[in-house]
Structure formats: C-alpha cells, structure tokens
Amino acid sequence: MPLAFHTDMPPAMLDDAPEARMLREAGIEVRGERCGSEDETIERAAGADAILNGLVPITARVLEALPGLKVVARYGVGVDNVDLQAATRCGVAIVHVPDYCVEEVSNQAFAFLLGWARQVPRWTEMLRAGRWGYDHIGAMRSVHGQTLGVIGLGRIGAATARKGAAFGMEVLGFDPGLGDDDLRARGAEPCTLEALLARSDYVSLHAPLLPATHHLIGAAELARMKPGAFLINTSRGPLVDEKALIDALQRGELAGAGLDVFETEPLPDDSPLRGMDQVLLSPHMGAQSPLATAKLRRSIAEEVTRALRGEWPLHVANPEVRANARLLA
Ligand code: NAD
C-alpha cells in the first residue's frame, strides 16, 4: 500500500481530515506528525511515496534522503518552502494548488484598501470606546476615480484588477512575465514599475517570492511612490523591505499599508508595525474561507491520488521533472 506522510499534521488532527479520508478510500495509507526540523522530517517520512506539506521546509537534504518519494503536495499556491531544483534533480514532482483562493486573497487586498479608505478600524475603535464623533473624516480617502497599481497580473493580480475596475478605479499593471496585450486583457494599462509607483494611489503586490522579487519594493521604490499612497502586500513578506517600509511610514511619506504577510512570521511582538494605526494587519490568513479550505483539501487528495496511480497531476510546479519523474517510472 503506498504511503502518504503529512509533515504538518499530528495523527489526532489527521484522523478527522477530509483529505486523509479521501486518500484512505483510494487505498493509500496516511500518517502524519508535525516535523520541527530536517532530521525529524527525514526520520518520520522514511518510506513515504508522497508528502503532504504545509510550511515545513522541503530542502535538498530532505529530498535526497527519501529515495522512494514521488510527489510532494503543498497546501497552497506558493512553493517557496520547497527546493524546486533539488526536487527536479531527484525526480520528485512538486504539486501545488494554484487556484483555490484567488477570490479570497484578492478580497483580502480589497478589505485592506476599503478598510483604510473608509477608516473602518478607527471608527470601530472610537465607538467601542463609547464615543460618537467625526475625528477621522480627514483621513478618509476616495476609491472610485483613484489609481490602483497591480504588481503581478497572474490569477490573484488579475482578480484584483477586475475588482478595481468594478470600484471605478483606473488600473495600472506591471508584470515582466506578460505582454502588453495580456495585461490589457486582464484589465490593466501596461506600465513600467517606476511609472506604476509614481502614478498609483494604491499599490497591490501579487508577484511570487523569487530571488528576483526579494525586496522588489525597497527604499528607492517606496521613495518613488506618490506621497499619501497606500501599499498592500498579500503575496509574500520578503517582497517588501520591511525596515524601509517602516521608515517610510514613520516619516509619513506613505500614508498607510495593508499587510497580510511579513518578512518574519509570526510578526515579532516588538515590530513597530503593530503600533501604527495607519497600518492594517492580518496574520497571513488571506487565503482563508470555508469554501477555499474545502477546495484545497479536496485538490490535495485528488492530486496525490493521481500521482500515486502514475497519472500526471494537474498542477506541477516543476514541470521539467517530467523527463525523470519517479511517479511515471
Ligand atoms: P500566479 O503565478 O498566477 O501569478 C504571479 C504573477 O507574477 C505572474 O503573472 C508572473 O509573471 C508575475 N511576476 C513574476 N515576477 C514578477 C515581477 N518581478 N514583478 C511583477 N510580476 C511578476 O500567482 P497567483 O496565484 O496570482 O499568486 C501570487 C502570489 O500570491 C503567490 O506567489 C503567493 O506567494 C501569494 N499568495 C498569498 C496567499 C496568502 O495567504 N496571503 C495565498 C495565496 C497566494
């Protein structure tokens, strides 16, 4: 019987998990344990044909130590905790679920945008404190007629652009992976990064974390942004130089930010971001909703079942592995 090992879920949780039930019904044994180190992952996943993976790093050492491993299924869109090159070298297909939370993450970007423009957290705080007043009217901002710059026009960026247009915004787009016609088809006016930063009232990041996108928004880019602009990051924390962002916010160059992701997660207790009332925060939960979670779990079970039957999964993050994929051997 093939074995699927969950690197992030202890047995008690796994027993109730719908994806484990689906896998068992497909004749796959499922085991799991929260793995706190490379050594734990290697020891506990020994003999696994498949790994179900949340956030535990799947490094070259882990991949090289598991000679029977055919597939790693990552719960989510990003695969930046997996060494893709090493996986390809070892013949391991890395499966992800790129389409389960497109509406949720783009909604999270808009929750920040609208929450800040309408000053929802501050009004709530005022009324909770037993007051009725007009203190924050000066901080309120328009949405329609304003310019939204979208960086990365893939699935989530394109949904964000569509939502911006529905709110009557002018939408600019920067994505070096797409041609101008593709950007227009996704509802964005093609732009250089510099022009987008200089023209946008709201900038929303939807590029993946890659070596080339690390600190894509640093001090120089923040300085190019319109005074009074609002920055939204629901993609990955290291896309933004957080220290430079904090400096720009403290100097008042940037009016605010909406952040679901951070350079260090959990966000350190002493992060100045926690104390800034022009910054809206959430703990990397942009993908969450009951519908998205159900779709994610179902997709993970379906993809692992496909792979362990020797069929090519729908979403392989390292398609070049096909030439030497163990799951096809
Ligand atoms: P996608 O692959 O569909 O789109 C990413 C786009 O970014 C592509 O079009 C690509 O060409 C573009 N891109 C690459 N390099 C770029 C650069 N230097 N500048 C601008 N654009 C660049 O991905 P997606 O489904 O839209 O997701 C985007 C990101 O959102 C993911 O990589 C993931 O890190 C993040 N995400 C976060 C959450 C969350 O919970 N907050 C959930 C899901 C995804």
Residues whose N, C-alpha, C, O or C-beta is under 5 A from the ligand:
A	BS01	NAD	V77 G78 P98 V105 I151 G152 L153 G154 R155 I156 G157 F174 D175 P176 G177 L178 H206 A207 P208 L209 A212 T213 T234 S235 R236 D260 H284 M285 G286 A287
